[in-house]
Every structure is written in C-alpha cells, then in structure tokens.
Amino acid sequence: MMASGGKPFYREKALWINIIAIVALLVSWELLFANQDNLDAISKAIAKSTGVKLRLNAFSAMAVPKPSRIANILTTVPRNKRGGFGFFWYHAQSTLSAAVAGFFIGNAFAILIAVLFTYVKPIEKALMPVFLVIRSIPLVAITPLLLRIRYTLSDMAAVHDSAVLNAFFGSGQAVKMLIVVLIVFFPTMVNVHEGLKSITTSERELMKSLNASGAQVFVHLRAYKALPMTFAALKIASASSVLAVTVAEWLGSDRGLGYIMSQGATASLDARHVWASIVIIVAFALLFYAAVSFVEKLVLPWHESVIALKKAMNGAATDSLEGI
C-alpha cells in the first residue's frame, strides 16, 4: 500500500510520530496518571514550583480507569454479563445502523435540495431561512421533543396495528436517524449548493458555444465543480453522524453506545463502560471518515494532483520573487 507521496505507508514519518505519541500517552496513562499517589506527587511538585494548586485527583482511577481495565471490560464478560464483545456489539449495532442510515438519508436529501435551490431561486429564498432556523436549534433541545412525539405515536392504535409503522415508530431508531439527518443536512446542502453555483461566466459561455444541453451543463460542469466541496461536507458529516446518534442515545434511549455512557454511574455500569464506549465511538467516526476519504480518492483522483500542482507553482513563484 502506497502513501500519497509514492512511499510505502510504513515509511511515512508522520505515521510513526502519531503512533509514538499514542503509545506514549497510553503508557503514561497506565503507569502514571491512573495512580492516585502519582497524581498527589505531581500536584505537590507543581504547587511547590509554580504556586499553582491543581486538582489532579479528578483523574483518579474511578473517573479515568487504566487502559488495561478498559481493554479488559471490552474483551472479558463479567459476572453480570455487562461487558465483553457481545455486550458492546449489541449496543454498537444500534448506534452504527442509525448513524449510517441517517448519513445516507440526510445527505441524499441535502443534495436534492441543493440542486433545487440552484435552479429555482424563489424556493431558495423562501426555504433557506427556514433551514437555517432549524439548524440553529440546539440538539439537546430538539431531542426530548422528538422523543415525546415518538412515544405519543407509538401509543396510537394505528401504529400498533401496522407492522411498517410499528417498526418505524415503535423503537428509538427512527428518532436517532432523524437527529442525524438534521445534523448532516445543512452543511452538505450549503456546500453542494455553493459548488453548483461556482461556475464562471467563461465556463458557461464555453458550454453554450458547444451547444450543450441543460443536463450536460449540470453533469459535466456544475456537478463536476461541486464534487470537491461535496466530499468536504461528507467527510465532516461522517464523523458528525456518529456523534449525533450518541447524543440522542444519551438523552433518551434504551440501547446504544450513548445509552451505555448515560448509565455509567449506575450500579451495573461504571467508568470503564463509558471509556470503552468512547473508544468504539471514536473508532466508528474514524472509519466513517476514512471510508468517505477513500471514495473521494476513487471519484476525484485528479483533485489531489491539482492541489499539489498549485502548491508547487506557488512555491516556485515565491522562490522567483525572493531571487529578485
């Protein structure tokens, strides 16, 4: 596997710097910061040398368990069965499915609206402020409202009698998906819309001189120029979708990684479960981001080369100016 510069990925200096930094952090966490005596000694040393009294006891093993204990709860099933791969995978499936479904639905809807706004200006002027107001509503404020609506609908006889409606409204998945749609929709819609509008007058005149139809202008010019901004938005949305589901599960759910985190102070769950859930959530977000980046390189192989060429040209121009 080759890196962007043509070298094997294992020869990338930045990769090894990141690995060393992560290992150093984990070792320090395991041997130094997860020990109360060490924390007290560090606090006293800082207070003696600087006069600043830090409350490092917040990083005690109760709140910040050792990485080895977090790994243990991820891989080992305790007596109460609330741990191990099966336990976390059961909850992770709920989080992942809602994030993936909401990501695709939200972004598909955003792209359609962006295209509509590009060609129908009155609709853009009418609906853009509405979407902006909806996007400005805090997630913690709208989630309880959506949960209340979901519980109200799930109690209706029509929902109970319909397999389709019951599958959609009878569980918290619909609400979590809707939360993801609300989070990813606006950034993608704005980026795609700006990309579709970014064609210049000379480009438009060139397509007109070639007798290109409206569909051809859209496919070969507008969509082509919008792709870099679209993928930039999709990469942001990829991580945001996982975080949005987690917040929704935290505020109201009976399953998912966010639910585990919200139950971290109960008798059956503790800080190890919270940190294990955080590790899985971060892994999902990184995998999501990597997947979108991989697709971007397949779809836009020219984009990185153009950026590299521009940087090289700018560097050459700067060197020329310095030599004058």
GUBAMI-265812 format. One record per residue (C-alpha): residue number from 1; residue in one letter; chain; z, x, y. Coordinates in steps of 0.2 Angstrom, whole numbers, padded with zeros to 4 digits, always signed. Each point is the difference from the previous one (the first is absolute). Layout:
! GUBAMI-265812
<node NUM, 'a', 'A', <Z, X, Y>>
...
//
This chain:
! GUBAMI-265812
<node 1, 'm', 'A', <+0000, +0000, +0000>>
<node 2, 'm', 'A', <-0005, +0007, +0017>>
<node 3, 'a', 'A', <+0008, -0001, +0016>>
<node 4, 's', 'A', <-0009, -0005, +0016>>
<node 5, 'g', 'A', <-0003, +0018, +0005>>
<node 6, 'g', 'A', <-0009, +0004, -0017>>
<node 7, 'k', 'A', <+0016, +0009, -0008>>
<node 8, 'p', 'A', <+0009, -0007, -0015>>
<node 9, 'f', 'A', <+0014, -0011, +0005>>
<node 10, 'y', 'A', <+0013, +0011, -0007>>
<node 11, 'r', 'A', <-0005, +0014, +0012>>
<node 12, 'e', 'A', <+0003, -0011, +0015>>
<node 13, 'k', 'A', <+0014, +0009, +0011>>
<node 14, 'a', 'A', <+0005, -0017, +0007>>
<node 15, 'l', 'A', <+0003, -0007, -0017>>
<node 16, 'w', 'A', <+0012, +0013, -0005>>
<node 17, 'i', 'A', <+0009, +0000, +0016>>
<node 18, 'n', 'A', <+0003, -0019, -0003>>
<node 19, 'i', 'A', <+0006, +0003, -0018>>
<node 20, 'i', 'A', <+0012, +0014, +0005>>
<node 21, 'a', 'A', <+0007, -0011, +0014>>
<node 22, 'i', 'A', <+0003, -0015, -0012>>
<node 23, 'v', 'A', <+0008, +0011, -0013>>
<node 24, 'a', 'A', <+0011, +0008, +0013>>
<node 25, 'l', 'A', <+0005, -0017, +0006>>
<node 26, 'l', 'A', <+0004, -0006, -0017>>
<node 27, 'v', 'A', <+0010, +0015, -0005>>
<node 28, 's', 'A', <+0010, +0000, +0016>>
<node 29, 'w', 'A', <+0003, -0019, -0002>>
<node 30, 'e', 'A', <+0006, +0003, -0018>>
<node 31, 'l', 'A', <+0011, +0015, +0002>>
<node 32, 'l', 'A', <+0005, -0001, +0018>>
<node 33, 'f', 'A', <+0000, -0016, +0009>>
<node 34, 'a', 'A', <+0005, -0012, -0014>>
<node 35, 'n', 'A', <+0017, +0010, -0002>>
<node 36, 'q', 'A', <+0014, -0007, +0012>>
<node 37, 'd', 'A', <+0008, +0017, +0001>>
<node 38, 'n', 'A', <-0016, +0008, +0006>>
<node 39, 'l', 'A', <-0002, -0013, +0013>>
<node 40, 'd', 'A', <+0018, +0002, +0006>>
<node 41, 'a', 'A', <-0003, +0019, +0001>>
<node 42, 'i', 'A', <-0017, -0002, +0009>>
<node 43, 's', 'A', <+0008, -0012, +0012>>
<node 44, 'k', 'A', <+0015, +0012, +0004>>
<node 45, 'a', 'A', <-0012, +0015, +0002>>
<node 46, 'i', 'A', <-0011, -0010, +0013>>
<node 47, 'a', 'A', <+0015, -0006, +0009>>
<node 48, 'k', 'A', <+0007, +0017, +0001>>
<node 49, 's', 'A', <-0016, +0008, +0006>>
<node 50, 't', 'A', <-0007, -0013, +0012>>
<node 51, 'g', 'A', <+0015, -0012, +0003>>
<node 52, 'v', 'A', <-0011, -0014, -0006>>
<node 53, 'k', 'A', <+0009, -0011, -0013>>
<node 54, 'l', 'A', <-0012, -0008, -0012>>
<node 55, 'r', 'A', <+0004, -0013, -0013>>
<node 56, 'l', 'A', <-0009, +0007, -0014>>
<node 57, 'n', 'A', <+0011, -0010, -0012>>
<node 58, 'a', 'A', <-0014, -0014, +0002>>
<node 59, 'f', 'A', <-0010, +0011, -0012>>
<node 60, 's', 'A', <+0013, -0002, -0014>>
<node 61, 'a', 'A', <-0005, -0002, -0018>>
<node 62, 'm', 'A', <+0004, -0019, +0001>>
<node 63, 'a', 'A', <-0013, -0003, +0014>>
<node 64, 'v', 'A', <-0012, +0015, -0005>>
<node 65, 'p', 'A', <+0001, +0003, -0018>>
<node 66, 'k', 'A', <-0007, +0016, -0008>>
<node 67, 'p', 'A', <-0018, +0000, -0005>>
<node 68, 's', 'A', <+0005, +0003, -0018>>
<node 69, 'r', 'A', <+0010, -0016, +0001>>
<node 70, 'i', 'A', <-0015, -0009, +0007>>
<node 71, 'a', 'A', <-0011, +0007, -0013>>
<node 72, 'n', 'A', <+0013, -0005, -0013>>
<node 73, 'i', 'A', <+0000, -0019, +0005>>
<node 74, 'l', 'A', <-0019, +0000, +0000>>
<node 75, 't', 'A', <-0001, +0007, -0018>>
<node 76, 't', 'A', <+0015, -0006, -0008>>
<node 77, 'v', 'A', <+0006, -0018, -0005>>
<node 78, 'p', 'A', <+0018, -0002, +0004>>
<node 79, 'r', 'A', <+0012, -0012, -0009>>
<node 80, 'n', 'A', <-0004, -0015, +0012>>
<node 81, 'k', 'A', <-0019, +0003, -0003>>
<node 82, 'r', 'A', <-0003, +0002, +0019>>
<node 83, 'g', 'A', <-0009, +0016, +0000>>
<node 84, 'g', 'A', <-0013, +0010, -0009>>
<node 85, 'f', 'A', <-0019, -0002, +0000>>
<node 86, 'g', 'A', <-0001, -0017, -0006>>
<node 87, 'f', 'A', <+0012, -0007, +0013>>
<node 88, 'f', 'A', <-0008, +0008, +0015>>
<node 89, 'w', 'A', <-0018, -0004, -0007>>
<node 90, 'y', 'A', <+0005, -0018, -0001>>
<node 91, 'h', 'A', <+0004, -0001, +0018>>
<node 92, 'a', 'A', <-0014, +0013, +0005>>
<node 93, 'q', 'A', <-0013, -0012, -0007>>
<node 94, 's', 'A', <+0005, -0014, +0012>>
<node 95, 't', 'A', <-0001, +0012, +0015>>
<node 96, 'l', 'A', <-0016, +0008, -0005>>
<node 97, 's', 'A', <-0009, -0016, -0004>>
<node 98, 'a', 'A', <+0005, -0008, +0017>>
<node 99, 'a', 'A', <-0005, +0016, +0009>>
<node 100, 'v', 'A', <-0017, +0002, -0008>>
<node 101, 'a', 'A', <-0005, -0019, +0002>>
<node 102, 'g', 'A', <+0006, -0001, +0018>>
<node 103, 'f', 'A', <-0009, +0016, +0004>>
<node 104, 'f', 'A', <-0017, -0006, -0007>>
<node 105, 'i', 'A', <+0002, -0018, +0007>>
<node 106, 'g', 'A', <+0006, +0006, +0017>>
<node 107, 'n', 'A', <-0013, +0013, +0003>>
<node 108, 'a', 'A', <-0014, -0011, -0007>>
<node 109, 'f', 'A', <+0005, -0014, +0013>>
<node 110, 'a', 'A', <+0002, +0013, +0014>>
<node 111, 'i', 'A', <-0018, +0007, -0003>>
<node 112, 'l', 'A', <-0007, -0018, +0000>>
<node 113, 'i', 'A', <+0009, -0004, +0016>>
<node 114, 'a', 'A', <-0006, +0016, +0008>>
<node 115, 'v', 'A', <-0018, -0004, -0004>>
<node 116, 'l', 'A', <+0002, -0017, +0007>>
<node 117, 'f', 'A', <+0008, +0007, +0016>>
<node 118, 't', 'A', <-0015, +0012, +0002>>
<node 119, 'y', 'A', <-0013, -0014, +0000>>
<node 120, 'v', 'A', <+0009, -0015, +0007>>
<node 121, 'k', 'A', <+0009, +0006, +0016>>
<node 122, 'p', 'A', <+0007, -0017, +0004>>
<node 123, 'i', 'A', <+0010, +0000, -0016>>
<node 124, 'e', 'A', <+0006, +0017, +0003>>
<node 125, 'k', 'A', <+0007, -0005, +0017>>
<node 126, 'a', 'A', <+0008, -0015, -0007>>
<node 127, 'l', 'A', <+0008, +0007, -0016>>
<node 128, 'm', 'A', <+0004, +0018, +0005>>
<node 129, 'p', 'A', <+0015, -0004, +0011>>
<node 130, 'v', 'A', <+0006, -0011, -0015>>
<node 131, 'f', 'A', <-0001, +0014, -0012>>
<node 132, 'l', 'A', <+0009, +0011, +0012>>
<node 133, 'v', 'A', <+0014, -0012, +0002>>
<node 134, 'i', 'A', <+0002, -0002, -0019>>
<node 135, 'r', 'A', <+0000, +0019, -0002>>
<node 136, 's', 'A', <+0013, +0002, +0013>>
<node 137, 'i', 'A', <+0013, -0011, -0010>>
<node 138, 'p', 'A', <+0012, +0012, -0009>>
<node 139, 'l', 'A', <-0001, +0000, -0019>>
<node 140, 'v', 'A', <+0019, -0003, -0002>>
<node 141, 'a', 'A', <-0002, -0016, +0011>>
<node 142, 'i', 'A', <-0015, -0008, -0009>>
<node 143, 't', 'A', <+0005, +0004, -0018>>
<node 144, 'p', 'A', <+0015, -0012, -0001>>
<node 145, 'l', 'A', <-0011, -0013, +0008>>
<node 146, 'l', 'A', <-0013, +0002, -0014>>
<node 147, 'l', 'A', <+0013, +0000, -0013>>
<node 148, 'r', 'A', <+0007, -0016, +0006>>
<node 149, 'i', 'A', <-0018, -0008, +0000>>
<node 150, 'r', 'A', <-0002, +0007, -0018>>
<node 151, 'y', 'A', <+0016, -0007, -0006>>
<node 152, 't', 'A', <-0004, -0017, +0008>>
<node 153, 'l', 'A', <-0018, -0001, -0008>>
<node 154, 's', 'A', <+0007, +0006, -0017>>
<node 155, 'd', 'A', <+0012, -0015, +0000>>
<node 156, 'm', 'A', <-0015, -0013, +0002>>
<node 157, 'a', 'A', <-0005, -0010, -0015>>
<node 158, 'a', 'A', <-0018, +0004, +0003>>
<node 159, 'v', 'A', <+0003, +0018, -0002>>
<node 160, 'h', 'A', <+0010, -0002, -0016>>
<node 161, 'd', 'A', <-0014, -0011, -0007>>
<node 162, 's', 'A', <-0014, +0012, +0004>>
<node 163, 'a', 'A', <-0001, +0017, -0010>>
<node 164, 'v', 'A', <-0010, +0008, +0013>>
<node 165, 'l', 'A', <+0011, -0005, +0015>>
<node 166, 'n', 'A', <+0016, +0004, -0010>>
<node 167, 'a', 'A', <-0007, +0017, -0004>>
<node 168, 'f', 'A', <-0003, +0003, +0018>>
<node 169, 'f', 'A', <+0015, -0008, +0008>>
<node 170, 'g', 'A', <+0012, +0001, -0014>>
<node 171, 's', 'A', <+0004, +0018, +0002>>
<node 172, 'g', 'A', <+0003, +0012, +0014>>
<node 173, 'q', 'A', <-0017, +0009, -0003>>
<node 174, 'a', 'A', <-0010, -0011, +0011>>
<node 175, 'v', 'A', <+0012, +0003, +0015>>
<node 176, 'k', 'A', <+0000, +0019, -0003>>
<node 177, 'm', 'A', <-0019, +0000, -0001>>
<node 178, 'l', 'A', <-0001, -0010, +0016>>
<node 179, 'i', 'A', <+0012, +0013, +0009>>
<node 180, 'v', 'A', <-0012, +0014, -0005>>
<node 181, 'v', 'A', <-0015, -0009, +0006>>
<node 182, 'l', 'A', <+0009, -0003, +0017>>
<node 183, 'i', 'A', <+0004, +0019, +0001>>
<node 184, 'v', 'A', <-0017, +0007, -0005>>
<node 185, 'f', 'A', <-0011, -0012, +0008>>
<node 186, 'f', 'A', <+0001, +0004, +0019>>
<node 187, 'p', 'A', <-0002, +0019, -0001>>
<node 188, 't', 'A', <-0015, -0001, -0012>>
<node 189, 'm', 'A', <-0008, -0015, +0010>>
<node 190, 'v', 'A', <+0002, +0010, +0017>>
<node 191, 'n', 'A', <-0007, +0016, -0007>>
<node 192, 'v', 'A', <-0015, -0008, -0009>>
<node 193, 'h', 'A', <-0004, -0010, +0015>>
<node 194, 'e', 'A', <+0000, +0015, +0012>>
<node 195, 'g', 'A', <-0011, +0010, -0013>>
<node 196, 'l', 'A', <-0012, -0014, -0001>>
<node 197, 'k', 'A', <-0001, -0001, +0019>>
<node 198, 's', 'A', <-0002, +0019, +0002>>
<node 199, 'i', 'A', <-0019, +0001, -0001>>
<node 200, 't', 'A', <-0008, +0007, +0016>>
<node 201, 't', 'A', <-0015, -0007, +0010>>
<node 202, 's', 'A', <-0011, +0014, -0006>>
<node 203, 'e', 'A', <+0004, -0004, -0018>>
<node 204, 'r', 'A', <-0003, -0019, +0003>>
<node 205, 'e', 'A', <-0017, +0004, +0008>>
<node 206, 'l', 'A', <-0005, +0012, -0015>>
<node 207, 'm', 'A', <+0003, -0014, -0012>>
<node 208, 'k', 'A', <-0009, -0013, +0011>>
<node 209, 's', 'A', <-0015, +0012, +0001>>
<node 210, 'l', 'A', <+0000, +0001, -0020>>
<node 211, 'n', 'A', <-0001, -0019, +0000>>
<node 212, 'a', 'A', <+0016, -0001, -0010>>
<node 213, 's', 'A', <+0007, -0017, -0003>>
<node 214, 'g', 'A', <+0018, -0005, +0004>>
<node 215, 'a', 'A', <+0006, +0003, -0018>>
<node 216, 'q', 'A', <-0008, +0017, +0000>>
<node 217, 'v', 'A', <+0008, +0005, +0017>>
<node 218, 'f', 'A', <+0017, -0006, -0008>>
<node 219, 'v', 'A', <-0002, +0009, -0016>>
<node 220, 'h', 'A', <-0008, +0016, +0006>>
<node 221, 'l', 'A', <+0008, +0002, +0017>>
<node 222, 'r', 'A', <+0016, -0010, +0003>>
<node 223, 'a', 'A', <+0008, +0001, -0017>>
<node 224, 'y', 'A', <-0005, +0018, -0002>>
<node 225, 'k', 'A', <+0008, +0005, +0017>>
<node 226, 'a', 'A', <+0015, -0011, -0004>>
<node 227, 'l', 'A', <+0004, +0008, -0017>>
<node 228, 'p', 'A', <+0011, +0015, +0006>>
<node 229, 'm', 'A', <+0011, -0012, +0011>>
<node 230, 't', 'A', <+0001, -0012, -0015>>
<node 231, 'f', 'A', <+0006, +0013, -0012>>
<node 232, 'a', 'A', <+0012, +0006, +0013>>
<node 233, 'a', 'A', <+0008, -0017, +0001>>
<node 234, 'l', 'A', <+0000, -0002, -0019>>
<node 235, 'k', 'A', <+0009, +0016, -0002>>
<node 236, 'i', 'A', <+0014, -0006, +0012>>
<node 237, 'a', 'A', <+0000, -0017, -0009>>
<node 238, 's', 'A', <+0002, +0007, -0017>>
<node 239, 'a', 'A', <+0017, +0007, +0004>>
<node 240, 's', 'A', <+0005, -0015, +0011>>
<node 241, 's', 'A', <-0004, -0012, -0014>>
<node 242, 'v', 'A', <+0013, +0008, -0012>>
<node 243, 'l', 'A', <+0013, +0001, +0014>>
<node 244, 'a', 'A', <-0003, -0018, +0005>>
<node 245, 'v', 'A', <+0003, -0007, -0017>>
<node 246, 't', 'A', <+0016, +0010, -0001>>
<node 247, 'v', 'A', <+0007, -0007, +0016>>
<node 248, 'a', 'A', <-0005, -0018, -0006>>
<node 249, 'e', 'A', <+0009, +0003, -0017>>
<node 250, 'w', 'A', <+0015, +0007, +0010>>
<node 251, 'l', 'A', <+0002, -0016, +0011>>
<node 252, 'g', 'A', <-0003, -0012, -0014>>
<node 253, 's', 'A', <-0005, +0002, -0018>>
<node 254, 'd', 'A', <+0007, +0001, -0018>>
<node 255, 'r', 'A', <-0012, +0013, -0006>>
<node 256, 'g', 'A', <-0008, +0016, +0006>>
<node 257, 'l', 'A', <+0005, +0017, +0006>>
<node 258, 'g', 'A', <+0006, -0007, +0017>>
<node 259, 'y', 'A', <+0011, -0012, -0009>>
<node 260, 'i', 'A', <+0008, +0015, -0010>>
<node 261, 'm', 'A', <+0003, +0009, +0017>>
<node 262, 's', 'A', <+0008, -0016, +0007>>
<node 263, 'q', 'A', <+0012, -0001, -0015>>
<node 264, 'g', 'A', <+0005, +0019, +0001>>
<node 265, 'a', 'A', <+0017, -0004, +0006>>
<node 266, 't', 'A', <+0004, -0013, -0015>>
<node 267, 'a', 'A', <+0011, +0004, -0015>>
<node 268, 's', 'A', <-0015, +0002, -0011>>
<node 269, 'l', 'A', <-0011, +0011, +0011>>
<node 270, 'd', 'A', <+0004, +0015, +0011>>
<node 271, 'a', 'A', <-0007, +0013, +0011>>
<node 272, 'r', 'A', <-0010, +0008, -0014>>
<node 273, 'h', 'A', <-0010, -0016, -0003>>
<node 274, 'v', 'A', <-0004, +0000, +0019>>
<node 275, 'w', 'A', <-0006, +0018, +0000>>
<node 276, 'a', 'A', <-0009, -0003, -0016>>
<node 277, 's', 'A', <-0009, -0015, +0008>>
<node 278, 'i', 'A', <-0004, +0011, +0015>>
<node 279, 'v', 'A', <-0008, +0013, -0010>>
<node 280, 'i', 'A', <-0011, -0013, -0009>>
<node 281, 'i', 'A', <-0005, -0008, +0016>>
<node 282, 'v', 'A', <-0005, +0017, +0008>>
<node 283, 'a', 'A', <-0010, +0004, -0015>>
<node 284, 'f', 'A', <-0009, -0017, +0001>>
<node 285, 'a', 'A', <-0004, +0003, +0018>>
<node 286, 'l', 'A', <-0006, +0017, -0003>>
<node 287, 'l', 'A', <-0011, -0005, -0014>>
<node 288, 'f', 'A', <-0007, -0015, +0010>>
<node 289, 'y', 'A', <-0004, +0012, +0014>>
<node 290, 'a', 'A', <-0008, +0013, -0012>>
<node 291, 'a', 'A', <-0011, -0014, -0008>>
<node 292, 'v', 'A', <-0007, -0006, +0017>>
<node 293, 's', 'A', <-0003, +0019, +0005>>
<node 294, 'f', 'A', <-0009, +0003, -0016>>
<node 295, 'v', 'A', <-0011, -0016, +0002>>
<node 296, 'e', 'A', <-0003, +0006, +0018>>
<node 297, 'k', 'A', <-0007, +0017, -0006>>
<node 298, 'l', 'A', <-0011, -0009, -0012>>
<node 299, 'v', 'A', <-0007, -0012, +0013>>
<node 300, 'l', 'A', <+0000, +0012, +0015>>
<node 301, 'p', 'A', <-0004, +0017, -0007>>
<node 302, 'w', 'A', <-0009, +0004, +0016>>
<node 303, 'h', 'A', <+0015, -0004, +0011>>
<node 304, 'e', 'A', <+0011, +0015, -0003>>
<node 305, 's', 'A', <-0015, +0012, +0002>>
<node 306, 'v', 'A', <-0005, -0008, +0017>>
<node 307, 'i', 'A', <+0018, +0003, +0005>>
<node 308, 'a', 'A', <+0000, +0018, -0006>>
<node 309, 'l', 'A', <-0016, +0003, +0009>>
<node 310, 'k', 'A', <+0006, -0007, +0016>>
<node 311, 'k', 'A', <+0016, +0011, -0001>>
<node 312, 'a', 'A', <-0011, +0015, -0004>>
<node 313, 'm', 'A', <-0011, -0003, +0015>>
<node 314, 'n', 'A', <+0014, -0003, +0011>>
<node 315, 'g', 'A', <+0008, +0016, -0005>>
<node 316, 'a', 'A', <-0016, +0010, +0002>>
<node 317, 'a', 'A', <-0002, -0008, +0018>>
<node 318, 't', 'A', <+0018, +0005, +0004>>
<node 319, 'd', 'A', <-0003, +0018, -0006>>
<node 320, 's', 'A', <-0016, +0001, +0011>>
<node 321, 'l', 'A', <+0009, -0006, +0015>>
<node 322, 'e', 'A', <+0014, +0013, -0003>>
<node 323, 'g', 'A', <-0013, +0014, -0001>>
<node 324, 'i', 'A', <-0007, -0005, +0017>>
//
